[in-house]
Amino acid sequence: MDIRSLECFIVVAEELHFHRAAARLNITQPALSQRIRALEHEVGVALLERDRRSVSVTAAGSAFLGPARTALASARNAGAEALRAARGEVGRLRLGFTVIAFYGFLPEAVRVFRERHPDVLVELAEMNSPSLEAALVAGSIDIAMLHPPIEMPGLSLTAMPSQRLVLAMPANHPLAASPVVSVKDIGGAPFLAAPRHIGPHFYDRVIAMFREQDVALNIVQEVSPMTTLAGLVAAGAGMGFVTEGIAALRRPGIVYKSVTPQPPELPLAAAWMGKEPTAVSRRFMAVVDELAWPATP
């Protein structure tokens, strides 16, 4: 039975007058009568008693009225929820990110998004960039904050502000007192770096910077994620590059230095599968854009 017929019966039961009910429903009286007859035929009993002067609700109609109102309200609510979902106001956001990406504007973006859209469930997953690409293709996450370039086909991305690198070194290192450290001063010193397979393009750019300065880099350990690298620096295992976001969280045993020439910046981007992100993801990206690219006063 269709929702419009239920609505017609409910209004007639409330008005007890076909002419007034038809005007309220904005349909003709013959069309209203036809809908009521079809509904009664479908239910199998008379719901209304009518003659030329009056309309009344039968016992069966009284029993039918309450569930009919509930069904109509549920249908309207279902339609409203569907529209909210289409607008990205309800649902689920599955956000993937690298450790590095979460040391910046991203935590605040998640907080603000949750505050603005409390009916959206936010699920967070930390992975490295290649794993995030695979998760997007597999459909296990909706959007990812990762480090391009990307390799898997079918993904779209939009650039975010890149992240500057600084050199993390043990606080007792001879160069710890220097305001700026030259790349040439790093040559031969124990160096910590992320494995190349996590970000081959960026890894090669860093190595190329040292080669351009005729510096042989002494990588003593490959480390991931970057937060672990910082911990190993504090333990005296060597030195290595971290982002300014990670450096902002000061920890004992480490000093952070600018390097000359300046290391390449680590690119960051939001990525999703297909040409357009989901409706919920678009709402999240609106918050991200506010925080990542603040308007200049």
TORKOL-4160 file (C-alpha; in steps of 0.2 Angstrom, whole numbers, padded with zeros to 4 digits, m for minus):
297
<pt num="1" X="0000" Y="0000" Z="0000"/>
<pt num="2" X="0007" Y="0017" Z="m0005"/>
<pt num="3" X="0010" Y="0031" Z="0008"/>
<pt num="4" X="m0001" Y="0044" Z="m0001"/>
<pt num="5" X="m0016" Y="0033" Z="0001"/>
<pt num="6" X="m0012" Y="0031" Z="0019"/>
<pt num="7" X="m0011" Y="0050" Z="0021"/>
<pt num="8" X="m0028" Y="0052" Z="0012"/>
<pt num="9" X="m0036" Y="0040" Z="0024"/>
<pt num="10" X="m0029" Y="0049" Z="0039"/>
<pt num="11" X="m0034" Y="0066" Z="0033"/>
<pt num="12" X="m0052" Y="0060" Z="0030"/>
<pt num="13" X="m0053" Y="0051" Z="0047"/>
<pt num="14" X="m0047" Y="0068" Z="0055"/>
<pt num="15" X="m0059" Y="0079" Z="0045"/>
<pt num="16" X="m0074" Y="0067" Z="0043"/>
<pt num="17" X="m0078" Y="0077" Z="0027"/>
<pt num="18" X="m0072" Y="0072" Z="0010"/>
<pt num="19" X="m0073" Y="0090" Z="0003"/>
<pt num="20" X="m0062" Y="0097" Z="0017"/>
<pt num="21" X="m0050" Y="0083" Z="0016"/>
<pt num="22" X="m0048" Y="0084" Z="m0003"/>
<pt num="23" X="m0044" Y="0103" Z="m0001"/>
<pt num="24" X="m0032" Y="0099" Z="0013"/>
<pt num="25" X="m0023" Y="0086" Z="0002"/>
<pt num="26" X="m0024" Y="0097" Z="m0013"/>
<pt num="27" X="m0032" Y="0084" Z="m0024"/>
<pt num="28" X="m0050" Y="0082" Z="m0031"/>
<pt num="29" X="m0064" Y="0074" Z="m0022"/>
<pt num="30" X="m0066" Y="0060" Z="m0035"/>
<pt num="31" X="m0048" Y="0056" Z="m0034"/>
<pt num="32" X="m0048" Y="0056" Z="m0015"/>
<pt num="33" X="m0063" Y="0044" Z="m0015"/>
<pt num="34" X="m0055" Y="0033" Z="m0028"/>
<pt num="35" X="m0039" Y="0031" Z="m0017"/>
<pt num="36" X="m0050" Y="0027" Z="m0001"/>
<pt num="37" X="m0059" Y="0014" Z="m0011"/>
<pt num="38" X="m0043" Y="0006" Z="m0017"/>
<pt num="39" X="m0035" Y="0006" Z="0000"/>
<pt num="40" X="m0051" Y="m0002" Z="0008"/>
<pt num="41" X="m0050" Y="m0015" Z="m0006"/>
<pt num="42" X="m0032" Y="m0019" Z="m0002"/>
<pt num="43" X="m0035" Y="m0020" Z="0017"/>
<pt num="44" X="m0050" Y="m0031" Z="0014"/>
<pt num="45" X="m0062" Y="m0021" Z="0025"/>
<pt num="46" X="m0072" Y="m0005" Z="0025"/>
<pt num="47" X="m0062" Y="0009" Z="0034"/>
<pt num="48" X="m0075" Y="0022" Z="0033"/>
<pt num="49" X="m0094" Y="0023" Z="0033"/>
<pt num="50" X="m0101" Y="0037" Z="0022"/>
<pt num="51" X="m0117" Y="0043" Z="0016"/>
<pt num="52" X="m0122" Y="0060" Z="0008"/>
<pt num="53" X="m0123" Y="0069" Z="0024"/>
<pt num="54" X="m0109" Y="0061" Z="0035"/>
<pt num="55" X="m0093" Y="0052" Z="0036"/>
<pt num="56" X="m0087" Y="0041" Z="0051"/>
<pt num="57" X="m0073" Y="0029" Z="0055"/>
<pt num="58" X="m0077" Y="0010" Z="0056"/>
<pt num="59" X="m0070" Y="0000" Z="0070"/>
<pt num="60" X="m0058" Y="m0008" Z="0058"/>
<pt num="61" X="m0054" Y="0010" Z="0052"/>
<pt num="62" X="m0050" Y="0015" Z="0070"/>
<pt num="63" X="m0039" Y="0000" Z="0073"/>
<pt num="64" X="m0030" Y="0005" Z="0056"/>
<pt num="65" X="m0028" Y="0023" Z="0060"/>
<pt num="66" X="m0014" Y="0022" Z="0073"/>
<pt num="67" X="m0002" Y="0011" Z="0063"/>
<pt num="68" X="m0006" Y="0021" Z="0047"/>
<pt num="69" X="0000" Y="0037" Z="0056"/>
<pt num="70" X="0015" Y="0028" Z="0062"/>
<pt num="71" X="0019" Y="0021" Z="0045"/>
<pt num="72" X="0017" Y="0039" Z="0037"/>
<pt num="73" X="0028" Y="0046" Z="0050"/>
<pt num="74" X="0041" Y="0033" Z="0047"/>
<pt num="75" X="0041" Y="0035" Z="0028"/>
<pt num="76" X="0043" Y="0054" Z="0030"/>
<pt num="77" X="0057" Y="0052" Z="0042"/>
<pt num="78" X="0065" Y="0039" Z="0030"/>
<pt num="79" X="0064" Y="0052" Z="0016"/>
<pt num="80" X="0072" Y="0066" Z="0027"/>
<pt num="81" X="0086" Y="0054" Z="0033"/>
<pt num="82" X="0089" Y="0050" Z="0015"/>
<pt num="83" X="0091" Y="0068" Z="0010"/>
<pt num="84" X="0102" Y="0071" Z="0025"/>
<pt num="85" X="0113" Y="0057" Z="0019"/>
<pt num="86" X="0114" Y="0063" Z="0001"/>
<pt num="87" X="0119" Y="0080" Z="0008"/>
<pt num="88" X="0133" Y="0072" Z="0019"/>
<pt num="89" X="0124" Y="0076" Z="0036"/>
<pt num="90" X="0123" Y="0059" Z="0042"/>
<pt num="91" X="0132" Y="0043" Z="0039"/>
<pt num="92" X="0150" Y="0037" Z="0041"/>
<pt num="93" X="0167" Y="0045" Z="0037"/>
<pt num="94" X="0182" Y="0033" Z="0036"/>
<pt num="95" X="0197" Y="0043" Z="0036"/>
<pt num="96" X="0215" Y="0036" Z="0033"/>
<pt num="97" X="0231" Y="0046" Z="0037"/>
<pt num="98" X="0249" Y="0044" Z="0039"/>
<pt num="99" X="0257" Y="0048" Z="0056"/>
<pt num="100" X="0266" Y="0063" Z="0049"/>
<pt num="101" X="0249" Y="0070" Z="0042"/>
<pt num="102" X="0242" Y="0069" Z="0060"/>
<pt num="103" X="0255" Y="0081" Z="0066"/>
<pt num="104" X="0247" Y="0097" Z="0059"/>
<pt num="105" X="0230" Y="0104" Z="0056"/>
<pt num="106" X="0221" Y="0086" Z="0054"/>
<pt num="107" X="0217" Y="0083" Z="0072"/>
<pt num="108" X="0209" Y="0100" Z="0073"/>
<pt num="109" X="0199" Y="0097" Z="0057"/>
<pt num="110" X="0193" Y="0080" Z="0064"/>
<pt num="111" X="0187" Y="0089" Z="0080"/>
<pt num="112" X="0178" Y="0103" Z="0071"/>
<pt num="113" X="0170" Y="0091" Z="0059"/>
<pt num="114" X="0163" Y="0080" Z="0073"/>
<pt num="115" X="0157" Y="0096" Z="0082"/>
<pt num="116" X="0148" Y="0102" Z="0066"/>
<pt num="117" X="0141" Y="0085" Z="0061"/>
<pt num="118" X="0138" Y="0075" Z="0077"/>
<pt num="119" X="0127" Y="0062" Z="0067"/>
<pt num="120" X="0142" Y="0057" Z="0056"/>
<pt num="121" X="0152" Y="0042" Z="0064"/>
<pt num="122" X="0171" Y="0046" Z="0061"/>
<pt num="123" X="0182" Y="0031" Z="0060"/>
<pt num="124" X="0201" Y="0034" Z="0060"/>
<pt num="125" X="0215" Y="0023" Z="0053"/>
<pt num="126" X="0233" Y="0026" Z="0053"/>
<pt num="127" X="0244" Y="0019" Z="0038"/>
<pt num="128" X="0258" Y="0023" Z="0027"/>
<pt num="129" X="0255" Y="0031" Z="0010"/>
<pt num="130" X="0256" Y="0015" Z="0000"/>
<pt num="131" X="0244" Y="0006" Z="0012"/>
<pt num="132" X="0232" Y="0021" Z="0011"/>
<pt num="133" X="0232" Y="0020" Z="m0008"/>
<pt num="134" X="0227" Y="0001" Z="m0007"/>
<pt num="135" X="0214" Y="0005" Z="0006"/>
<pt num="136" X="0206" Y="0018" Z="m0005"/>
<pt num="137" X="0206" Y="0006" Z="m0020"/>
<pt num="138" X="0198" Y="m0008" Z="m0009"/>
<pt num="139" X="0185" Y="0003" Z="m0003"/>
<pt num="140" X="0189" Y="0001" Z="0016"/>
<pt num="141" X="0192" Y="0020" Z="0018"/>
<pt num="142" X="0183" Y="0035" Z="0010"/>
<pt num="143" X="0197" Y="0048" Z="0010"/>
<pt num="144" X="0215" Y="0048" Z="0015"/>
<pt num="145" X="0229" Y="0061" Z="0019"/>
<pt num="146" X="0244" Y="0054" Z="0011"/>
<pt num="147" X="0261" Y="0059" Z="0003"/>
<pt num="148" X="0260" Y="0060" Z="m0016"/>
<pt num="149" X="0265" Y="0056" Z="m0029"/>
<pt num="150" X="0252" Y="0042" Z="m0030"/>
<pt num="151" X="0254" Y="0026" Z="m0040"/>
<pt num="152" X="0238" Y="0017" Z="m0040"/>
<pt num="153" X="0225" Y="0021" Z="m0055"/>
<pt num="154" X="0208" Y="0028" Z="m0052"/>
<pt num="155" X="0213" Y="0039" Z="m0037"/>
<pt num="156" X="0210" Y="0058" Z="m0037"/>
<pt num="157" X="0218" Y="0070" Z="m0025"/>
<pt num="158" X="0219" Y="0088" Z="m0020"/>
<pt num="159" X="0235" Y="0096" Z="m0014"/>
<pt num="160" X="0237" Y="0101" Z="0005"/>
<pt num="161" X="0251" Y="0113" Z="0012"/>
<pt num="162" X="0267" Y="0104" Z="0011"/>
<pt num="163" X="0277" Y="0101" Z="0027"/>
<pt num="164" X="0295" Y="0108" Z="0030"/>
<pt num="165" X="0308" Y="0097" Z="0037"/>
<pt num="166" X="0320" Y="0100" Z="0051"/>
<pt num="167" X="0335" Y="0090" Z="0057"/>
<pt num="168" X="0333" Y="0081" Z="0073"/>
<pt num="169" X="0349" Y="0077" Z="0083"/>
<pt num="170" X="0354" Y="0072" Z="0100"/>
<pt num="171" X="0354" Y="0086" Z="0112"/>
<pt num="172" X="0373" Y="0082" Z="0117"/>
<pt num="173" X="0379" Y="0082" Z="0098"/>
<pt num="174" X="0393" Y="0093" Z="0095"/>
<pt num="175" X="0383" Y="0103" Z="0082"/>
<pt num="176" X="0368" Y="0105" Z="0094"/>
<pt num="177" X="0374" Y="0123" Z="0098"/>
<pt num="178" X="0374" Y="0128" Z="0080"/>
<pt num="179" X="0359" Y="0139" Z="0074"/>
<pt num="180" X="0359" Y="0131" Z="0057"/>
<pt num="181" X="0368" Y="0115" Z="0051"/>
<pt num="182" X="0375" Y="0112" Z="0034"/>
<pt num="183" X="0372" Y="0097" Z="0024"/>
<pt num="184" X="0391" Y="0095" Z="0023"/>
<pt num="185" X="0392" Y="0094" Z="0042"/>
<pt num="186" X="0380" Y="0079" Z="0042"/>
<pt num="187" X="0391" Y="0068" Z="0030"/>
<pt num="188" X="0398" Y="0053" Z="0039"/>
<pt num="189" X="0387" Y="0055" Z="0055"/>
<pt num="190" X="0375" Y="0041" Z="0059"/>
<pt num="191" X="0359" Y="0045" Z="0050"/>
<pt num="192" X="0341" Y="0038" Z="0052"/>
<pt num="193" X="0329" Y="0037" Z="0037"/>
<pt num="194" X="0312" Y="0030" Z="0032"/>
<pt num="195" X="0313" Y="0015" Z="0021"/>
<pt num="196" X="0313" Y="0019" Z="0002"/>
<pt num="197" X="0298" Y="0008" Z="m0002"/>
<pt num="198" X="0287" Y="0019" Z="0009"/>
<pt num="199" X="0290" Y="0035" Z="m0001"/>
<pt num="200" X="0302" Y="0032" Z="m0015"/>
<pt num="201" X="0300" Y="0048" Z="m0024"/>
<pt num="202" X="0303" Y="0059" Z="m0008"/>
<pt num="203" X="0317" Y="0047" Z="m0002"/>
<pt num="204" X="0326" Y="0049" Z="m0019"/>
<pt num="205" X="0325" Y="0068" Z="m0018"/>
<pt num="206" X="0333" Y="0068" Z="0000"/>
<pt num="207" X="0347" Y="0057" Z="m0006"/>
<pt num="208" X="0349" Y="0068" Z="m0022"/>
<pt num="209" X="0351" Y="0084" Z="m0010"/>
<pt num="210" X="0366" Y="0076" Z="m0002"/>
<pt num="211" X="0374" Y="0070" Z="m0018"/>
<pt num="212" X="0373" Y="0087" Z="m0025"/>
<pt num="213" X="0383" Y="0093" Z="m0010"/>
<pt num="214" X="0395" Y="0078" Z="m0013"/>
<pt num="215" X="0390" Y="0071" Z="0004"/>
<pt num="216" X="0390" Y="0052" Z="0007"/>
<pt num="217" X="0375" Y="0049" Z="0018"/>
<pt num="218" X="0378" Y="0036" Z="0032"/>
<pt num="219" X="0361" Y="0028" Z="0035"/>
<pt num="220" X="0363" Y="0017" Z="0050"/>
<pt num="221" X="0345" Y="0012" Z="0052"/>
<pt num="222" X="0329" Y="0013" Z="0042"/>
<pt num="223" X="0315" Y="0019" Z="0053"/>
<pt num="224" X="0296" Y="0021" Z="0052"/>
<pt num="225" X="0286" Y="0030" Z="0057"/>
<pt num="226" X="0294" Y="0047" Z="0060"/>
<pt num="227" X="0289" Y="0048" Z="0078"/>
<pt num="228" X="0299" Y="0032" Z="0081"/>
<pt num="229" X="0314" Y="0040" Z="0072"/>
<pt num="230" X="0312" Y="0055" Z="0084"/>
<pt num="231" X="0313" Y="0042" Z="0099"/>
<pt num="232" X="0329" Y="0034" Z="0092"/>
<pt num="233" X="0337" Y="0051" Z="0090"/>
<pt num="234" X="0333" Y="0054" Z="0108"/>
<pt num="235" X="0341" Y="0038" Z="0112"/>
<pt num="236" X="0357" Y="0043" Z="0103"/>
<pt num="237" X="0356" Y="0031" Z="0088"/>
<pt num="238" X="0359" Y="0045" Z="0076"/>
<pt num="239" X="0350" Y="0060" Z="0068"/>
<pt num="240" X="0337" Y="0062" Z="0055"/>
<pt num="241" X="0324" Y="0073" Z="0046"/>
<pt num="242" X="0307" Y="0076" Z="0054"/>
<pt num="243" X="0293" Y="0088" Z="0050"/>
<pt num="244" X="0290" Y="0104" Z="0059"/>
<pt num="245" X="0274" Y="0097" Z="0065"/>
<pt num="246" X="0283" Y="0083" Z="0074"/>
<pt num="247" X="0296" Y="0095" Z="0080"/>
<pt num="248" X="0283" Y="0106" Z="0088"/>
<pt num="249" X="0281" Y="0092" Z="0101"/>
<pt num="250" X="0297" Y="0095" Z="0111"/>
<pt num="251" X="0304" Y="0080" Z="0119"/>
<pt num="252" X="0320" Y="0078" Z="0131"/>
<pt num="253" X="0336" Y="0073" Z="0122"/>
<pt num="254" X="0332" Y="0081" Z="0105"/>
<pt num="255" X="0336" Y="0097" Z="0097"/>
<pt num="256" X="0329" Y="0103" Z="0080"/>
<pt num="257" X="0340" Y="0112" Z="0068"/>
<pt num="258" X="0337" Y="0121" Z="0051"/>
<pt num="259" X="0348" Y="0114" Z="0037"/>
<pt num="260" X="0356" Y="0122" Z="0023"/>
<pt num="261" X="0353" Y="0120" Z="0009"/>
<pt num="262" X="0335" Y="0118" Z="0014"/>
<pt num="263" X="0329" Y="0100" Z="0012"/>
<pt num="264" X="0314" Y="0096" Z="0000"/>
<pt num="265" X="0297" Y="0099" Z="0008"/>
<pt num="266" X="0286" Y="0083" Z="0011"/>
<pt num="267" X="0271" Y="0085" Z="0000"/>
<pt num="268" X="0253" Y="0081" Z="0007"/>
<pt num="269" X="0237" Y="0078" Z="m0001"/>
<pt num="270" X="0219" Y="0072" Z="0002"/>
<pt num="271" X="0215" Y="0057" Z="m0010"/>
<pt num="272" X="0199" Y="0047" Z="m0013"/>
<pt num="273" X="0193" Y="0034" Z="m0026"/>
<pt num="274" X="0185" Y="0040" Z="m0042"/>
<pt num="275" X="0182" Y="0058" Z="m0048"/>
<pt num="276" X="0172" Y="0064" Z="m0034"/>
<pt num="277" X="0173" Y="0061" Z="m0015"/>
<pt num="278" X="0158" Y="0055" Z="m0005"/>
<pt num="279" X="0145" Y="0068" Z="0001"/>
<pt num="280" X="0152" Y="0066" Z="0019"/>
<pt num="281" X="0170" Y="0067" Z="0013"/>
<pt num="282" X="0165" Y="0083" Z="0004"/>
<pt num="283" X="0159" Y="0091" Z="0020"/>
<pt num="284" X="0175" Y="0085" Z="0029"/>
<pt num="285" X="0186" Y="0093" Z="0015"/>
<pt num="286" X="0176" Y="0109" Z="0018"/>
<pt num="287" X="0183" Y="0109" Z="0036"/>
<pt num="288" X="0200" Y="0104" Z="0030"/>
<pt num="289" X="0201" Y="0118" Z="0018"/>
<pt num="290" X="0196" Y="0131" Z="0031"/>
<pt num="291" X="0210" Y="0125" Z="0042"/>
<pt num="292" X="0224" Y="0121" Z="0030"/>
<pt num="293" X="0222" Y="0137" Z="0019"/>
<pt num="294" X="0216" Y="0150" Z="0032"/>
<pt num="295" X="0210" Y="0166" Z="0024"/>
<pt num="296" X="0222" Y="0180" Z="0024"/>
<pt num="297" X="0216" Y="0195" Z="0035"/>
